[in-house]
């Protein structure tokens, strides 16, 4: 397969590329904000083709109808002949370090306080999670990519979810959901994965549990190792049971003595519904 993975410098995107490269018959292209940062990647950068894509700048250029943006052109060229585009980009909030004094003070007097968050200039969720993902979807459609696998997040049915309020009410889940709706309407074959809370643990040790419409937010636990998300995303590429499906996923310790049953085809065959995009959209 030829697979293009955006967000290669992120923890989840990097794991997706690492796992793809472990299979020698895959051709992998990863997007990075700067090739100068390739030494920090989680995979052997010499085994994958790297394309520079400053998503915020590219999205701004696309919004301004600037077709001459070189990063957009290089990304479009990389998508030619691709079997799949895996979108693993996401806005990343930054802690306001000044807010930590209030957190510490609150703990000293027995009061719970949350730190404040902000966003880097030009990297608000509207720019990264909506316009940046729209740009990627449009480019995939123009290049005839066979499938787009979008790594999103649970919580999108709730406009009051705390992630929407993070960083001056930047509404990250609302913008992610708008990009998902755009992908569904695009006509490009898709798979949309909503992981629970991402944790940095080894994959392959827990049972994956699928659901829809944020019902798994009531599940305990409601998190999932990034490595399992990576494996699931890869397993959905070219899988007929995964085409035009949207679902949530968490991971749980298997029952005593039970064997893991994480085959994507079997998991998806047992899921009789998909996420309902008529449920709430605020963006």
N, C-alpha and C positions, 0 to 999 in steps of 0.2 A: 504494500500500500504506500501511497504518498499521502502524508498527513501534515498539515500546517497547524501549528499550535501557537496561539497568541498568549502573551503573558508568560513567556519562557523564563523570565527572571523571577517570577513569583514561586511560592512554595508548591502550590498545586500544579501549575503549569510545568514547572521543572520536573516534578515527579512523573507527569504524563509523558514527557519527552524521554526521561530516563527509562521508563518501562517500555516505550516503543522501541528505543535503541537496543534493548536487550533481545529483541527479535531481529535477526540479521537481515530479514527480507523487507524491512521497512525503510522508506525514504522519508526523512523527517526534516521539516523546516520550522524553526522557531523564531518568533519575533522578540526583539529586545529593544529597550529604549536606546541603548548605546552598545556597540560592539566592544567598546573599551571595558565594559563591565563583565565580559564573558568569563573572566577568571573566577567570578563569584557564583557561577551557575552550578546547579546540582548534578549536572550531567557532563559528559565529555564533549565540549563544544566542537572539537575537531571532527566528531562523528555526525554532527547535524549541521545543516546549512542555517546560518543566522542572517536575519533581515532586520535592519533598523526600522522601528516604527514607534515614533513618539506619538502615542495615540491621541493625546490632548491636542497637539499641534495639527495632526492630520485631520481630526474631527473638525477643528476650527477652520482649516483650509477647505474642507468639503462643504461646510455650512456656508462658506463665502463663495462657493462655486469656483474655487481655485484648482483647476484640473492639472496644474503644472507642479503640484507638490511632489517632490521626488520620492518621499517615503511612501506615499499612496501608490505611486507607479511601481515601486519595487515590490510592495505587498501584492498588488494586482498581478504582477508577473509571477510571483512565487506561488500564487493560487492556481496557475494554469496546470491542468492535468491532475489536480488533487482529488483524491478519493474523499477526503474529509477535511473540514476546518473545525478545530476544537477551540472554542473561545473560552479562555481562562483569565481574561482581564477583569479587573474590578477596581473601583475606587478604594483607596486605603486611607482611613482616617488617621490623623496624627494627634498624639496626646498633647494637650496644653500643659506643659510642665508646671506652670504657675498654679494650675488647679490642684496639683498634688499636695500642696500645703493644706488645703481645705480637707482633702481626703484623710491626711494624717491626723489633723486636728480633730476631725470627726471621730476617728477611731479611738482617740485618747479619751473622749467623753462618751463613748458608747453609741455614737450616732453614725449610721451608714451614709457615706457620701460617695458619689461617683465622680471620677475625673472628667474634665471637659475635653472636647475634641475639636479639631479643625481640619482643614484640607489644604494641600499644597495649591499654590496659585495655578489656575488652569486645569485642576484635576478634581473638580467637584463631580459628584455622582451624575449630574445631568450631562456633563461633558464626557465622562468615561463610560458610565454604565448605560447611557442612552445614546448620545451622538456617536461615541466611539464604537459601540456595538452595532449601531445602525450602519456605520461605515463598513464594518467587517461583513455584515450580512449582505449589503449591496454589492460589495466586491466579490463575495462568494457566488452570488447569483449571476453576476456578469461573467464570471470565469467558468460557469457551469460546474461548480463543485457539487459532488454527488450527495453530500450530507453535511449539515452543520450540527455539531454537538456543542450545546451551550451549557456551561457550568454556572448556575445562578445561586439562589439561596432560598431556603424556606422563610416563611413569614410574610410573603407578598400579598396575602389576602387581608392583612390587618394594617390599615393606614396609621394606626396608633402604635404600631410595634416600636420598641425602643430604638431599633436601628434606623428608623425613619427620622427620629428626633436627634440622632447623634450628629454632632458638628453643625450646630445652628439650624436644626430641622432641615437637613439637606436631602431627606427623603430617598435614601439610597435604594430601598426595596421598591418604592414606587417607580423609580427610573429603571431598575432592572426589569420589573414587570412590563413596563412599556416596551422595552427591547424584546422581551419574550413574545408579546403580542404581535410586534412587527415581524418577527421571524415566522410565527405561525401563519401570518397573512401573506408572506413573501412568495410562497410557492416552492421554496427550497425544501427538500426533505430534511427533517430536523429531529433532534432528540434534545429535550430540555431536562436537565437534572438539577433538582433542588436539594443539596445536602443539608443536613443539620449542622450543628456547630462543628467546625473543623478542628481536629486535634492532630498533633504530631506524634503519632504512634505507628508502629509497624503494621502493615496491612496483612490481610489473610488470616487473622486470628478471630474475627468476629462474624456473626451472621448478619447479613444485610436484610433490612426490613424496608419494603416499599410501601408508599401510600400516596394520597393526593390531598390537595387543598388544605395543607397545614394541619391535618388531623394528627400527624406524628409529633407535633409540638407538645402533645399530652403524653408522649411515650417517654419512658425512663429506662435507659438514658436516651437522649435525643441528639447525640453527637456522632461523629464518624471520623475515622482516620483519613487523612488526605490521601494516603496510599491506596485505600479502598475506593475512594472517589476516582482516582486516576485509573485504576484497573477497571472500574465499571464503565467509565467514559470510553476507554479503549475497546472494551468488550462490546459496546453498542455500535461501533463503527461497522457499517455494512450488514448489520443484523436486522433482518426483516421485522422481527418482533419489536425492535426499538424505533422503527421509522414512524415519524409523526406522533411521538409519544412525549408526554410531559408528566413528570412524577417527582415525588419527594423520596428521600432515602436517609435512614439512620443505620447505626450498627449496634448490635447487642451481643454480649457474651452468649455463646450457644448453650442450650440446655445440657445438663450433665450427660455425657456419653453420646450426644448427638453429633453427627457429622455435618460440616459446613455444606450448605447448598446455595452457593453464590453464583451459579451459572446465570448470566444475564438473560439468556433466552427463557429459561425456566421461571426466573423471577418475574419477568415482564409478561409471560403467558398467564401467570397467576394473578396479574393485576388487571382487573376488569374495567377500570375507569382511567381517565386522564384528568389532569388539573383543569378546572373550569375557569376560563379567562373572563367569564361574565361576572365573576365574583370580584368586586372592588378593583377599581383602577383610578388612582388619584392623579397620576402624572399627565 
